[in-house]
Structures are given as C-alpha cells and as structure tokens.
C-alpha cells in the first residue's frame, strides 16, 4: 500500500527539506510514499472543502500565512477522522491545544531526522489502528478491517453493515452519517448508503446504479450522481500499489 502524504509550510525551503527527509525515512523503512506539497493554507483548504482530501498523513506548520495549523487540523477532522496529523513548528506554545484534534506528534524546528523518523513510525501505528471499524452488537464487540466492509445502509434508527464472506449484516444503533470511514474508499451514493469503492464492480450510468461485487445493486441519488462518478474515476486512476 502506498502512503499519501501532504506537507504544508509557507517556507519553501522548510517544505522541501521536510519532503526530502520524509522521502529518505520512508525509503529506509521500505514504505512507498506519494507526496503533495503546499506553501499556503488556501491550497490545502480548497482540497479539504472540495471533498478530494484522501491523504493518509498530513504534516503541518503551526503558523501558516493568515491561518494556523489548528485551523487546518479542525477542517481535516470535520471530513476525515482517520488521517494522521503531525505538527512541525518553531514554537511549542500551542502544543496542548493541538491534541484536541487527535494529533499524533508535535515536533519543534529545526527538524531532526531521528525525531522525525520516530514521529513517522508513530503515525504509521495510528494509521493501522484507524483502518479498523469498532462496533458493539448485542453486548459483543467487533473489530472489522475497513477493507472487508462492502457498504453501510441506514435502517430506520440503526445501521446495517455488510461484510465480505458474510450473508447477514451486523445491525447497530446509529446513522450512516455518523460513521468515520476512510474517505479515500467510502463514499455516499445516497443519503442512506455509504459504499466502499474497493467492492464496486461497475457503475451503470444508464440506470444510475452501482453494482457491487457481491451482486447487490444500489441506486445513486441525483444529488450524489456527478460526485460519485468523478470520485470513482479518480479512485481507479490513482496507483495504490
């Protein structure tokens, strides 16, 4: 699996230094990475707000132009609860505040390779943990890898969770809109359905339907049609191996 990393720092030299260090650290750990660099907060916020945010890790400077890293962390968490966030800054004055947004590490400049490597490993550990979905059903706790989940479906005041190799769904209290699933893979095609792109066989554009690999057909609502087609095309045009 390739780890997609975003770096945001308004100092171009710092931005490139961090990218090169992370590239070296990930290569030494034999981990494939893809980097995107941003030298202003607006660029990254446009991606977050536009719904195309699919990064596994984000490295943020605390003070960036008119925004601060906490603004970006808050925006990320509104859309994605799985992405690893790591702060790298010249100041330690906001450290306590940042952990409200589930930050994995807080490093101060100048950047030291050993400390950065340790933060990167911590981030990988957190990434592994967030790739699991935890749910309790009838006093039994389930831990399910997200890649084994085919889709979630609203069912009155409960949610049906369909898994590979399981005929009957798990049913638990809640709504689909409350589920924090990896946004790279899970997308709404209807207000009642959150589908996993890994398990889609095809999109039938003539009928506005999704055909899942298990044979289930799910209708795409008019509201979500354009977005789901564009996201599905982008998903399969990106290398993940």
C-alpha positions as CSV (number, residue, x, y, z in Angstrom):
1,X,0.0,0.0,0.0
2,X,1.2,3.5,-0.8
3,X,1.0,6.2,1.9
4,X,-0.2,9.5,0.6
5,X,1.4,12.4,2.5
6,X,0.6,16.2,2.4
7,X,3.0,18.8,3.7
8,X,2.0,22.4,4.3
9,X,4.5,25.1,5.2
10,X,4.8,28.6,3.9
11,X,8.6,28.5,4.0
12,X,9.5,26.8,0.7
13,X,13.0,25.8,1.9
14,X,11.4,24.2,5.0
15,X,8.8,22.5,2.8
16,X,11.4,20.9,0.5
17,X,13.7,19.9,3.4
18,X,10.9,18.1,5.2
19,X,9.8,16.3,2.0
20,X,13.4,15.1,1.3
21,X,13.8,13.9,4.9
22,X,10.5,12.1,4.8
23,X,11.3,10.5,1.5
24,X,14.6,9.2,2.9
25,X,12.9,7.9,6.1
26,X,10.1,6.1,4.3
27,X,12.6,4.6,1.8
28,X,14.7,3.3,4.7
29,X,11.6,1.8,6.2
30,X,10.7,0.3,2.8
31,X,7.4,2.1,2.7
32,X,6.1,3.6,-0.6
33,X,5.0,7.2,-0.4
34,X,3.4,9.8,-2.5
35,X,4.0,13.5,-1.6
36,X,2.0,16.7,-2.2
37,X,3.5,20.0,-1.0
38,X,1.6,23.2,-0.2
39,X,3.2,26.5,0.6
40,X,-0.1,28.2,1.7
41,X,-3.1,27.2,3.7
42,X,-5.6,28.1,1.0
43,X,-4.4,25.4,-1.4
44,X,-4.9,22.6,1.2
45,X,-8.2,24.0,2.5
46,X,-9.6,24.0,-1.1
47,X,-8.9,20.3,-1.3
48,X,-10.4,19.6,2.1
49,X,-13.5,21.6,1.4
50,X,-13.8,20.3,-2.1
51,X,-14.1,16.7,-0.9
52,X,-11.0,15.4,-2.7
53,X,-9.0,15.0,0.5
54,X,-7.6,11.5,0.6
55,X,-4.3,11.8,2.4
56,X,-3.1,9.2,4.9
57,X,-0.8,11.7,6.7
58,X,-0.5,15.5,6.9
59,X,2.5,17.4,8.2
60,X,1.5,20.9,9.2
61,X,3.4,24.0,10.2
62,X,1.7,25.7,13.1
63,X,1.8,29.3,11.7
64,X,1.0,29.5,8.0
65,X,0.1,32.8,6.4
66,X,-3.3,34.0,7.6
67,X,-4.2,30.6,9.0
68,X,-2.7,28.5,11.7
69,X,-2.2,24.7,11.7
70,X,-5.0,24.3,14.2
71,X,-7.5,25.7,11.6
72,X,-6.4,23.1,9.1
73,X,-6.5,20.3,11.7
74,X,-10.0,21.2,12.6
75,X,-11.1,21.3,8.9
76,X,-9.5,17.9,8.3
77,X,-11.2,16.3,11.3
78,X,-14.6,17.5,10.1
79,X,-14.1,15.4,7.0
80,X,-11.7,12.7,8.0
81,X,-11.1,11.0,11.3
82,X,-8.5,8.6,10.1
83,X,-5.8,10.9,8.6
84,X,-2.7,11.1,10.8
85,X,-1.8,14.8,11.7
86,X,1.7,15.7,12.7
87,X,2.7,19.3,13.6
88,X,6.2,20.6,12.9
89,X,6.8,24.2,14.1
90,X,9.3,26.6,15.5
91,X,7.2,27.2,18.6
92,X,5.9,25.0,21.4
93,X,3.2,27.4,22.6
94,X,0.2,25.6,21.0
95,X,1.1,22.1,21.9
96,X,-1.7,21.5,24.4
97,X,-4.4,22.8,22.1
98,X,-3.4,20.7,19.1
99,X,-4.2,17.3,20.7
100,X,-7.9,18.2,20.7
101,X,-7.7,17.2,17.0
102,X,-6.1,13.8,17.6
103,X,-2.6,14.8,16.6
104,X,-0.1,12.0,16.5
105,X,3.1,14.1,17.2
106,X,4.3,17.7,17.8
107,X,7.9,18.4,16.7
108,X,9.8,21.7,17.0
109,X,12.2,23.0,14.4
110,X,15.0,22.7,13.4
111,X,13.9,19.2,12.2
112,X,16.0,16.3,13.4
113,X,15.9,13.2,11.3
114,X,15.7,10.8,14.3
115,X,12.8,12.6,15.9
116,X,11.0,12.9,12.5
117,X,11.5,9.1,11.9
118,X,10.0,8.3,15.3
119,X,7.0,10.6,14.6
120,X,6.6,8.9,11.3
121,X,6.5,5.5,12.9
122,X,4.0,6.7,15.5
123,X,1.9,7.9,12.6
124,X,2.1,4.6,10.9
125,X,0.9,2.8,14.1
126,X,-2.0,5.2,14.4
127,X,-2.9,4.7,10.8
128,X,-3.1,0.9,11.3
129,X,-5.4,1.4,14.2
130,X,-7.8,3.7,12.4
131,X,-8.1,1.2,9.5
132,X,-10.4,-0.8,11.7
133,X,-14.0,-0.3,12.5
134,X,-15.1,-0.9,16.1
135,X,-18.8,-1.7,16.9
136,X,-20.8,-3.4,19.6
137,X,-23.7,-5.6,18.7
138,X,-25.8,-7.3,21.4
139,X,-23.0,-7.0,24.0
140,X,-20.5,-8.4,21.6
141,X,-17.5,-6.2,20.4
142,X,-16.4,-6.5,16.8
143,X,-13.2,-5.2,15.2
144,X,-13.6,-5.2,11.4
145,X,-11.0,-4.1,8.8
146,X,-12.5,-1.3,6.7
147,X,-11.4,-3.1,3.5
148,X,-13.7,-6.0,4.4
149,X,-16.7,-3.8,4.7
150,X,-18.8,-3.7,1.5
151,X,-21.2,-0.9,2.4
152,X,-23.2,0.6,5.3
153,X,-27.0,1.1,5.0
154,X,-29.4,3.2,7.1
155,X,-32.2,1.2,8.5
156,X,-34.6,3.4,10.4
157,X,-32.7,4.3,13.6
158,X,-30.0,1.7,13.0
159,X,-27.3,0.8,10.5
160,X,-26.7,-2.4,8.6
161,X,-23.1,-3.2,8.0
162,X,-22.4,-5.7,5.1
163,X,-19.1,-7.6,5.1
164,X,-17.3,-9.9,2.6
165,X,-17.9,-13.6,3.2
166,X,-20.9,-12.8,5.5
167,X,-24.5,-13.2,4.3
168,X,-26.2,-11.5,7.3
169,X,-25.4,-7.9,8.1
170,X,-24.3,-6.6,11.5
171,X,-27.0,-4.2,12.8
172,X,-26.2,-1.5,15.3
173,X,-27.7,1.7,16.6
174,X,-26.9,5.0,14.9
175,X,-26.9,6.6,11.4
176,X,-24.6,6.2,8.4
177,X,-23.8,10.0,8.6
178,X,-22.1,9.4,11.9
179,X,-19.6,6.8,10.6
180,X,-16.0,7.9,10.3
181,X,-14.8,5.7,7.5
182,X,-11.7,6.4,5.3
183,X,-12.8,8.9,2.7
184,X,-10.5,7.6,0.1
185,X,-12.6,4.4,-0.1
186,X,-16.0,5.2,1.3
187,X,-18.4,7.5,-0.5
188,X,-22.1,8.4,-0.2
189,X,-24.1,7.4,-3.3
190,X,-27.4,8.1,-1.5
191,X,-28.2,9.6,1.9
192,X,-28.8,6.0,3.2
193,X,-25.8,4.2,1.6
194,X,-22.1,4.6,2.2
195,X,-20.3,2.3,-0.2
196,X,-16.7,1.0,-0.3
197,X,-15.1,1.7,-3.7
198,X,-12.9,-1.4,-3.3
199,X,-16.1,-3.6,-3.6
200,X,-17.8,-1.9,-6.6
201,X,-17.9,-4.0,-9.7
202,X,-19.2,-1.3,-12.0
203,X,-21.3,1.9,-12.2
204,X,-24.3,1.6,-14.6
205,X,-24.6,5.1,-15.9
206,X,-27.7,4.4,-17.9
207,X,-29.6,3.4,-14.9
208,X,-27.8,5.4,-12.2
209,X,-26.9,2.3,-10.3
210,X,-23.9,0.9,-8.6
211,X,-23.3,-2.9,-9.0
212,X,-21.3,-4.2,-6.0
213,X,-19.0,-7.3,-6.4
214,X,-21.4,-9.3,-4.3
215,X,-24.2,-8.7,-6.8
216,X,-26.1,-6.1,-4.8
217,X,-27.5,-3.1,-6.9
218,X,-27.6,0.3,-5.2
219,X,-29.3,3.3,-6.7
220,X,-27.3,6.6,-6.9
221,X,-29.4,9.6,-6.0
222,X,-29.5,12.6,-8.3
223,X,-27.7,14.7,-5.6
224,X,-24.7,12.3,-5.5
225,X,-24.5,11.1,-9.1
226,X,-21.9,13.6,-10.5
227,X,-19.7,13.3,-7.5
228,X,-19.7,9.6,-7.2
229,X,-18.9,9.1,-10.9
230,X,-16.0,11.6,-10.7
231,X,-14.7,10.2,-7.4
232,X,-14.9,6.6,-8.8
233,X,-12.9,7.6,-11.9
234,X,-10.3,9.4,-9.8
235,X,-10.1,6.4,-7.4
236,X,-9.2,4.0,-10.2
237,X,-6.8,6.4,-12.0
238,X,-4.6,6.6,-8.9
239,X,-2.0,3.9,-8.2
240,X,-2.2,2.4,-4.7
241,X,0.3,-0.4,-5.0
